[in-house]
Amino acid sequence: MVSGKFAEAVSKGRVYSVSTVVAGLAIPISTTTAPTVMLWNPLGSGVMVNLLRYNIAHASGNTTAAVIGLQAIGGNQSGAVKGITAFADSPAVNTRLDGGVPSQIKASAAGTNTILAVVNWMCTMFVLEADTIATTAGIGGLLSYDFDGLVQVPPGYAVFPAGSAAPATLFSQTLWWSEVPLADL
């Protein structure tokens, strides 16, 4: 018997995660053309992406006040998301440790993606206060945002976290999602 909010999807092998290096990456400002953590559901993937959770944890540095949210780009029918000029693939980890279904989308936590322009601020996830995250061990903590079914990423779209300001802090980041075959919708 499985229990828990995402247990059924995990047992079917359709839940995935992508994480930055433990030392963390910066969360870019909302006007960025260089997203650090990004999910791209390409046309032809055959799946709808359901965002599940996004976690950040202080890794190093002090921060400035910022609102952290989710941005989305896409809608191009050419097979590529309009505006992505470089994408650095990272391994999508299936959370069913004995295997599961391979991910059908592209995930990146490499910090080396490039886009031409940002289109939509989808939702606000966190508020970071200035100087509340310090470099002293034991200060800070995990911030977790549960999408609770509110954001689906269809083929031809990409999403990534960004901030109202660029915190000077490095954060260890993990983004979880599930993939549902379009034929099952």
N, C-alpha and C positions, 0 to 999 in steps of 0.2 A: 504494500500500500504506500502510495506517495502522498505527501502533504506539503502545504506551503503554497504561497501565491503563484509561483512559477513552476511548481513541481511537475505538472502534467506536460507542459511544453519541454521541460528539461528531459523528462523520461522519454519523449519522442525524439530527442536529439536535435531539437530545433532552437536552442538558446545558445547565444555566442557572446563573447566579450573581446574587447581589445583594450590593452593597457599601455601606458607610457612606461618608460624605464622607471625604476623605483626612485631614482634621483629626481625625477619629475621634469616637466616642461612648463613653460609659461602659457597662460591662457591669453590669447591675443585680444586686442581691442576690436570692437565691432566693425570698424572700418578696415580691418585687415584684408590683405590679399594673400596671407600666408597662414591658413588654419593649421593648428598643430594636431588635433584629434578630429577625425572626419570619417563619416560613413557615406558611401556612395552606392545607391541602388541603381545599377545600369539598366537601360532598356534591354529587354530580353532576358532578364534574370528569372522571370517567372514567379517572383515572390513579392509579397507585401512585407515590409519591415515594420515591426512594432517596437518602438523604443521602450525599454523597461526601466533602466536605472542609470544614473550618472553619479559617480563618486569622485570627490577630490580630497586629497590629504596634503597638508603642508609638508614640503620636502626641505626647502631652504629659502632664506631671504625674508625681508619685511615687505609688507604689502601697502598699497594705497587703497583708498575706498573705491569700490567698484561693484556694479551689479553684473552678475554672470548669468547669461541666458543662452538660448539655442537659436542658431541662425539656419536658414534653409536657402538653397539655390536650386534651380533646375527648371524643367519643363520643356527642354529641347527635344525634338523628335528625331534627331540625327543619330542617336545611339550613344552619344556622349552627353554629359550634363553640360549645358551651355555655360561657358566661363571657366571650366577647370582646364588649366594649361599644364599642370604637373601634378601627379598623384603618386605618393610613395606607399606601396602596399605593405601592410603589417599582417602577421598571421591572425586570423580570426580564430579564437579558441572556443571549441565546442565545450559547453559546461557539463555535458555528459562525458565523464572522464574515460569511458570505455569506447568512445567513438561518437556515433551519431551521424547526422546528415551533414555533408560538407556545406559550408556557407556558399550562397550564390551571389553575394554582394562583395564590394570592395571596402576594406577597412584600413585605416591608417592611424597610427599613433607615433609617427616618425618625426613630425614637426617640419616636414619639408614639402608640403603641398603648396600649390599656387593657384589662385583663382583671379579672374579679371575684376569681378565686382561682387558685392554682397547684395542680396535681394531682400530677404525677409527676416525680421526678428520674430521668432515663433513664440517664445515664452521666457519668462524670467525664472531662474532656478535658485540663485543664492544672492545674498548681499554680503560683501566683504567689507569690514570696517577697517579704517586705517590703523596700523600698528597693533591690531589685535592678534596678529599672527607673528610671533617673534622667532628668532633663531635659537632661543633657549630650548633645550630638550624638554619635552613634556608640555610645551605650550602649543596650542592649536588642536586639531582633531579632525575627524572625518566629517565631511559634509556630504549628504546623500540626497539626491533628488529622484523621486519615484514618478515616472511619467503616467502611471496608472491608466494606460490605454488612451491617453489624450493625443499622442502624436504617432501617426503612421506615415511611412516614407514609401511612396509608390515608385515603380521603376521610372527612371529619368530624373531623380532628385537626389540631392546630397544634403547632409546636415552636419553642423559642427558647433561646439561651444565657443563663446566669445564674451568679452566684457565691455562695459561702458567706459572703462579705462583699462590700461594695460598694467596689471599688478606686477611689481618687480619680483614677485614670489614665484618659485617653481613648485608645481603641484604634481604629485603622483595622481594619475587620472585613470579611471576605468569606465567604459561605456558598455552596457549590456543591451542586447536586443534579441527578438525572436523573429523567425522567418516563417511565413505562412504561404503555402502555394496559392497562387491566384486562382487556380481551379477549385480550391476549397472554400473560397469566399462566396 
